[in-house]
């Protein structure tokens, strides 16, 4: 007959039926620390540690690093100049705006003549008047508006821009001008370019005389507007 061995049953429950901690309950074993994952620093960030919570906590770039591939976010393409410009009006919108403008101008002219009897109507803006306006503006920028005994004030950069405007008008209207318009435009550009050269040379001589050991500037010479 087989020998029956005695065995002891140990109650390893931590709490009693009343919910109290048993005095003879074995101490709780400390849980092992969770492994931590080092996240590689991104642009401008320092490396940081995050708790590992399973496969979902691993960054998606890890799998690409293992295969030698990395995700490169697409660079934001700057908007072109055409995208920054407002949309062009339709033909109907442009016509409505023109009619409203013309009607407003007529009412304004009528009101001005009513308050100023005998005043002539404003002359119509033509291509010749545009050229003349830019021509006079450039002359003033080159110091041509100085009164008697006054020192000419020169805006050399402004004069250059105004001459460039005339040059653009000349290029854009090529083949679409009358003979008189072409003659006026060519004459205005020639005179302004010659005046520009004369003023810049005078300013260069004036700057040379102001150098150490040079002669004092000539009274009444041009000065640059800053």
Beta strands, then each sheet from edge to edge (+ up, - down):
strand 1: 36-39
strand 2: 48-51
strand 3: 153-154
strand 4: 223-224
sheet 1: 1+ 2-
sheet 2: 3+ 4+
end
